Amino acid sequence: AQSVTQPDIHITVSEGASLELRCNYSYGATPYLFWYVQSPGQGLQLLLKYFSGDTLVQGIKGFEAEFKRSQSSFNLRKPSVHWSDAAEYFCAVALNNDMRFGAGTRLTVKP
Amino acid sequence: KAGVTQTPRYLIKTRGQQVTLSCSPISGHRSVSWYQQTPGQGLQFLFEYFSETQRNKGNFPGRFSGRQFSNSRSEMNVSTLELGDSALYLCASTFDPGVFGYTFGSGTRLTVV
């Protein structure tokens, strides 16, 4: 069955520390891949997307993600986290006009 | 340009009632999708419309329905509301979901009492 998995429900990092949020997918073909961020009470904002080509993609707010076909993963990274990055992050996959989301990872940033 | 607009932002309904939520996509976007977000279930896909046709549907009961008009505006309807229908309902639009990803509205917070 097709699925998107975000193994970490909640992550806490200190401000200025690096961040990696994990995402794995299980699809018959390589889907299009996305990361979204959601602040409390708001809709989702697109951070970055991967279709093909360079497996390291750059997004907004200093985020990047790396696609690894052999691991069916699309992990999100940021070298230095800011307090304003505290939010919920969703990995999403799209195939045949159908987009599905992972369960989300809530990020807490410690001062 | 204007973003995805969802109305109303908040709704309180009683069990057994029905409700209609509205979504105005970004101009030019013909694909509109709806998602239900709850703390327990996360983001669940309801359905996707493209050029007034339902193209994809999630695993929700028939009480959940939708439609899209010729101007791409979309509505979703929930009949015979249950307490478990309390959620944030998000609408999203795009030219092509697979290529561009979605632009989301701020959602409609539905509370069923």
Interface residues (C-beta under 8 A of the other chain):
Chain A: P31 Y32 F34 Y36 G41 Q42 G43 L44 Q45 L46 K49 F51 F90 A92 A94 L95 N96 N97 D98 M99 R100 F101 G102 A103 G104
Chain B: V4 S31 S33 Y35 G42 L43 F45 E48 F50 R55 N56 L90 A92 D96 P97 G98 V99 F100 G101 Y102 T103 F104 G105 S106 G107
